[in-house]
Amino acid sequence: MSDTVGENQLHSVSSSTLTPRPLPPSPPVPSADLELRLSRARAEMNRSAIDVVILTDEKNISYFTDYRTLSWGYHARPLLAVITHDQLLVVGSLTESKLIESAPRVFSALLYDGYLPEAITSTADWISAIPTDDGRRIAVDFGPDMFGRGSLHLIDCLRDLASDGAVSSAVDLLWRVRLIKTPFEAEMKKIAFDIVNKAFDQAIANAYPGITEFELCQMMQAQIYLNGAESAPPIAMLFSDGDFFYGRHPSERRLREGHYIWTDFRATYGGYPADRNRIARCGDPTTWEIDTYERVRSLTIEVANSFKPGLRCRDIFSKFQRLWMEADLGQIYGQVSRIGHGGGLDVTEPPSISATDETVIEPGMIFHVEPKLEKNGAVFQFEEVVFITDGGVEFLSELSPERVPVVK
């Protein structure tokens, strides 16, 4: 027992090279961005014949209001927001009053005294007081890729208020707004990627054979915060030479030669998560591993560079399939039907880079490209992220290393 403790103490000293790199708190969303978001939402409401949109999802409320509160950590006193054709309302508990009043806001506030039932009653009463000549059509942000905070009581109240007795999903119209990012959003993502890329490299430099998944994961999480992240939700951290279970929590498995280290990050800056995969190897790779690493990396970058406004997501997927077949790399990881996705305030967002997604690529979209190959116990995945411009793409993260990072 004493020998083990001494060894761990020795490694603790060597890993104390983790260093802070202070960043200021993220800036507020520019007022022009908030105005643009709201005007585009209202245009989509007109297009969809919707009069009232209820927001329950934290990301949606933050997106339109830039209101940041720690109250999201509690369920008892929910925060809601309402968009109409001429108003933006935030419904919050009385406990929010001082924070709301502490700065100029783009919204008006309705404060309730109580819990969930009072929040819903206050919201319903406010909506019922809106003058209407041709009925009231209501939508809420429940649907694919948006879960919000569900409440049967909320739906029942909204149905009573709707002129057709129905509540529709606002998800499609909200995604049409959120899919197009501004340079400010791209910059927040860029900072978040820089935070996690540096944290990965710093932690790998301090890793050693014998360290556990859990220990290396904690080291990376600590460095992510020290690098300036605002939040660092749990990340995937796997050591494997063939038994990859990507949803598994970090364990007591110890790193040994031949293991591949696979990680997937969630840290945020300005509320924007840095969804990025990184890999490393324990011990020097063999010739075939070096060759496969270089070819999968090169192919991924080529696919990422092929995005252009006017193409469809399925067009990008078709190009990927052709390149993969020509490269003769073997069977692609097949437990998901896409090789990439959109990104923004949520870790994954529509659209999908898949064979069936007809979404037309537009300037302002952000895409993650991440085909994965498992081969002979190794895993090769390079998540490259691009911001679509009028002429092509801008990479928001430094490219994956030309050579596989190695723990000696």
N, C-alpha and C positions, 0 to 999 in steps of 0.2 A: 504493500500500500504506500509506504513512504517513498519508494522509488518512482511510482506513478505520479505522486504529487510533485515530486521534484522535477520530473520531466515536464509536466504541465506548467509549472512555474517558469521553467526555462523558456518555453514557447510563449508564455504570456509576456515575458520581457521582450522577446523578439518582435511580437506583434504590437508593441506599444508605439510603433512608428505611425500608427493612425493619427492623422493630423487634421485639424479644422481648417476649413477654407470659408470664412464667413461670407454669406451673401445677404443683402438687405431683404426685408420682406418684399414679396412680389408687389408690383405697382397696381393701382386700381385700373380697371378696364377703361380705356379712353371713352369719353362721353359720346364721341362720334360712332364708336363701335356699338354702344348700347342703343343709340338712336337707330342705327342701321338694322340691328337685330329686331327691334320692335316694329319698325316699318315693314320689314320683310315678312314678319309673322302676320301682321295685319293684312298684307297683300295675299298671303296664303289663306287666311281666314275668309277673305272675300271670294277667293277662287273656290274654296271648299264649302261655301255657304254656311260658315260657322260664326255665331255671334259672340260666344263666350268660351274661352279656353281656361280650364282649371289646371294649375301646375301643382303636383305633389312631390315630384322627384327633385332631390337636392341639386342635381346638375342643371336641370331646367330652370329652377328658381334662381340659382346663381348666375346662369347664362344671361337672363334678361334683366336682373336687378343689380348684380355685383354686390349683393348683400352677403356678408360673411359672418356667421355666428357659430359658436360652439354648441348651440342648442340642438344641432343635428345629432348629437350623441345621446339624446333622450327621445323617447317615443310618446311620453305622456302629453306633452304640449307641442303639437305639430305646427310646422310652418306651412302655409299654403300661399299661392299667388293666383291672381285672376287677371287675364288679359281680355279687354274688350276693344272695340274699334276706337275708343278715345280715352281709355284709362288703363293704368297698370297698378294693381293693388297687391300689397303683401298683408296677409292675415297672420298675426303672431300673438303670442301670449303677452300679457302685461309685463312679464319679465324682460321682454325685448325692448321696452320703451326707451330706456336710456341709451342703448346701443344705436337704435334707429335715429334718435335725435342727436347723436354725437357728430353727425356729418350730413352734408347735403345728400339727398336721395333722389333718384329718378322716378320713384314710386310714391304713392300715398299709402298710409298704413291704417289698418283696422285692428285694434287690439281687443282681445277677449280675456275674460276672467274665468279661468277654469282649465278644462282639459279637452280631449278630442271632441266630445259631444258639443261643447260650447264653441269650439273652433268651427265645426261644421254648421252649426246653427247661425253663427255670425256671418259666415260666408254666404249661406243660403239667403238670409235676410237681405244682405247687401245686393245680391244678384236680383232678387225679386223686386227691388226698388228701382231697377234700371228701366226707364221708359222704353216701350217697344210698340211698334205699329204693325209689324208683320210676323209676330211670333218670336220665340227665343230658342235658338238652336245651340246646344251645349256639347262640348267635347272635353275629355280629360286625358291626361298623359299616361294611360295604361295601354300597353301593347308591345309588339316585338322590340327588344333591346331597350325598352323603358318600362320599369316596373313600378316606380313611384311608391307612395305609401298607400296601400289599398285600404279601403273602408267601405263596407256594405252600406253603412249609414249615409256616407257621402253620396254614393250612387243613388240610393233611394231618394234623398233630398233633391238631387239634381234632376232626376226623372220627374218629380212633381213640378219642377220649375220649367222644364222643357216644353215647348209648345206641342211637340209631337210625342211627348211622353217617353223619349228615348235619349240616351247619352251615347255619343259616338266616341271613337278613339281619335285623339289629336296627334297620334304618333307620326303619321305620314307627313302632315304639314309641318310639324316641329323638326323632323329630320331634314326636310327640304330647306329649312332655314339653317340648321346647325351644320349641315354637311359642308357649307362654304365658309372657310375660315379666312380671317383677316391676317395681315402680317403680324399684328400683335399676338394673336393666338399661336402662330408659327414660332414666334420668338420665345414664348413661354415653353413650348414643347422643346425647342432647341436647348434651352437652359436645363430643363429636366433631363434630357439625354446626356448632356455634358456631366451632370451630377452623377448619374449611375455608371456611365462609362469609366469615369475616373475612380469611382468606388470599387468597381470590379477589378480594375487593374491594380489598385492599391491592395485590395484584399488578396488577390492571387499572388502578389509579390510577397505576402506574409504567410501564405499557406505552406503546409508541409505534409509529407506522408504521415499518416496517423491522426491528423485532425479530423473531427467528425463533421458531418453535414451541418449539424446544428450549430457547432462552433463557428464554422466558416460563414454560415448564414448570418449569425449574430454579428460577426465582424463586418460583413458587408452592410448590414442594416445600420450599424453604428457609424460607419464611414459615410453612408448615404446622408445621414443627418448632419454629420460634420461637414459635408460638402455643400450644405445649404438647402436640403430638401425641406419642404413644409410638412410633408407626411411621408411615411414609408411603410405602407401596408405589407403584410407577409409576402415574401417572394418564394418561388420554387427554387429549391437547391438540391440537386441530385448528384450523387456519385454512382457511376454505373459502368459496367463493361458488357451491357446487353439487356439488363432487366430494367428498362426505363418505364417508370410509372409517373407520368407527368403531373398527376394531381396529388401525389404523395407529399405529406409534410416532411421537412428535414428531420433526419433520424440520428441515431447513434452510430450509423455506418461510418467506418473510418476510411480515409483516403489511402489508396495503395496504387502502386505502379500499374498502368494500364487502364485505370479509371478515367472516364470522361466526366468533367464537371459541367453540368447544364443548369443555367439560371434563366429566370424570366422576371423582369423588374416591374414595379408598380409605383415607385416614388413619384411625388408630384412637386411642381413648382407653379405657383399661380393657379393651383387647382388642376393643372394639366399633367396627366400621368405619363411617365416615360416607359411605355411598354416596349421593352427591348430584350431580346434573347442574346446571351453571350455564352460561349463555351471555352473550356480549357482542358488540357490533358495532364495527367500525372505521369511524368517520365517522357522521354523523347519519343515522338511518333515514328512509325515505320515508314518506308518509302510509299507504300500504297495509301497510307493515311494522309501523308503530305500532299500527294497527288489529288486525292479525293477532296480534301479540304480546299485546295486551290480551285478545283473545277466547280464545286458547288458554290463557292464564294463568287467566282467570276460570273457564273450563270445568274445568280441572284441579282448581282449588280446590273447585269445586262437587262434583265427583266424590269428592274426598277427604273432604268434609264429609258424604257420604251413607252412610258406613260405620256400621253399627249391629249390635250383637249379635243373632244370630238370622238375619240375612241370609246368603245364600251368596255366594261370590266371583263366581259367574256372574251373580247379580242386579246386582252393582255394574257388571259389564262390560256388561250389557244397558242399564243407565241411561246409561253412557258412550256406547254406540252411538246411543242416541236423541238425546242432547245433541249429539253430533258431527254427526249427520245434520241436526238442526234448525239448527245453526250454519253449515252449508254451507261448511266450511273447506277442503274438498278431500280428496284421498286421504291417509288416515293412513299413516305409515311402516309397511310391511307385512312386513318381514323377520323379525319376531318375532310370535308369536301371542298376546301378552298386553300389557296396558298398565300392568302393575305386578306387584309381588311382595312376599313377606314379607321381613323383615330381622331381624338379631340379631347373633350372633357372626360369622356368615358374611355376606359382602357381599350375596349373594342367597340367600334361603331360600324353601321352600314357605310358603304356597300361592301360586298364580298368579291374578292378576285376568284371567281369560280366559273364553271362552264355554263351556268344558267343565268348569271346576273347581267341584266340588260342595261344597267345604269350607265348613262353617258358621263364620261369624265369631263369635269369642268375646272377652270382655274379656281384655286382656293381650297380644293379638296386635299386631304392628307391621306396617304396610303402607307401601310406596313406590308412589306413583301418578305415572306418567311417560309419558303419550302423547306421541308425537313427530310433528311435521309438517315436511316439507321442501317448500319452495315458492319457485319463482323464484330459486333459489340461496341462500335463507335457510333457517335451521333454527330451529324453535321447540319447546322442551322445558322443562318445569318439573317437577322431581322434588320433590313434596311428600310429607312423611312423617308418618304419624299413629299414635298409640298408642290402641288401642281401650279405652274405659272402659265402665262399666255404662250410661251414658247416651248415649254417642256417641264423640267423638274428642278427643284432645289433640294439637296439632301439636308435633312434637319439634324442628322447625327453624323459624327465622323464614321467612315466606313469601318467595317470589321477588319481586324488586323490581317495583313497579308500572310502571316504565319500563325499557326495555332499557338496561343499562350501555353506555356509549359510550367508545371510545378516540378522542380528538380527533386 
